[in-house]
Amino acid sequence: MPKFAANISLLFSELPYLDRFRAAAAAGFEAVEILYPYDTAAKETQRALMSNGLELLLINAPPPNYTGGVPGYAAIPGGEGRFQHDIRRSLRYAELLRPGMIHVMAGYEKGAEAQQAYIRNLQWAADWAPQQQFTIEPLNSGDQPGYFLDDYNLAIEVLEAVDRANVGLQFDAYHAQMIHGDAAQVWDRFSAHARHVQIGAAPARSEPGTGPMDFAALFAAFDASGYSGWVSAEYTPSTRRTEDSLGWMS
């Protein structure tokens, strides 16, 4: 059985941010991920992690642009300066929070120039912080229309071009199902590239068991492939209290 973690940006969202760490630990989680920790001082998040004995697995980069820009612009041609500035900011948070991985958001652009910009920016980040692991994740076009990285085949093409040991694939069962129609088949094809795994049921992105996906078989496939990392619950609970949506863990 995989090791399960909680995405506390989506789970326990009925609670104030700093209370979610205690709730996650009380529910049996030993690790969490936070999509965007930048609204809270890093030291406060660090204290919440430490006092509850939680490991931080992942954060997203770049930080949100509060002037109204879209989240993510690694694949935007001509945006290299801004990308480098904001990756440095993310890395300052990472110095305190020690996330296992930083997910680099691609942004909303298409075409060969966007792909080359994405590759160059990922190479720069990997070389600037060789001790930090980075991931890229395909997002489905229904939820994120126009997002550059919207296909697992494209993700592998990018990773092969980036060719850095500290850049790998973030597999999300919900997005894999929505993009390709069969998350288990996507895992079979691309699991060798996976550094981190997230789960949510399609089509509603709710807890496992609320849709047609066979999560018992998918968990068995994770184990059979030799994947030993964390599997993070990244979904919107269909219940008022997050705890009431966690029956799938047993």
C-alpha positions, 0 to 999 in steps of 0.5 A: 500500500502506498504512503499517503500524504495530504494536500492541505491547500485542498484538504482541510480547507474548512479550517484556517491555514495553520490549523490544517497541519494539526488536522492532517496529523490527527487524521494519520498523515505524516506528510503534506504538500502546499500549493502556494505557501507564500501568503504566510511567513515561511517561519510560521509554516515551518513551525506548523510543520515541525510541531506536528511532525510533518514532512513537506513534500511539494510547493508550486512555483512561481509565487502567485502574481497579485497584479492579476497575471496568470499562475505560471509562465515558465513556457512564456517566451521572453519571460526568462528574467521574471521567471528567474527572479520568482524562482529565486523567491520560491527557493528562499521559501524552500531554504526554510521549508525544505520541500522535497520538490518544487512543481514548476508551472508552465503557463498558458502558451503554445507552440515551438517557441513556448516549448523551447522557453520552457526547456531553457527555464527548467534547465536554468532552475535545475542548474541554479539549485542543483540540490533541489528536485523540480517537477513538471505536471500535465494539466487537462485542458478542460480545467486549464484551457490553453495551458502549455503542458497538457499531455504526458507525451509532451511532458516526456519530450520536455524532460528528455530535452531538459536532461537534468537529473533533478527534474522529473514527472509529477503524475496526477491520476485525476489529470491523467484520466481527464487527458488520456482517458485511462490513468492506469495506462498512463502510469504503466507507460510513464511511471519510470519518469515519476518523482511524485504522485497525486490522486483525485477521482475523475471527473469531479476531482473528489475523493477516491471512490466517488467516480469510475476509477479503480483506485485499488488497482491503481494503488496496486500498480504503484506498488508493482512498479516499484514506486516508493514515494508519497501519494498525495491526496489532492482533491476537493472533498465531497463532504463538509468535513475533510475527515469524512472523505478519508474512508478510501485510505483504509 
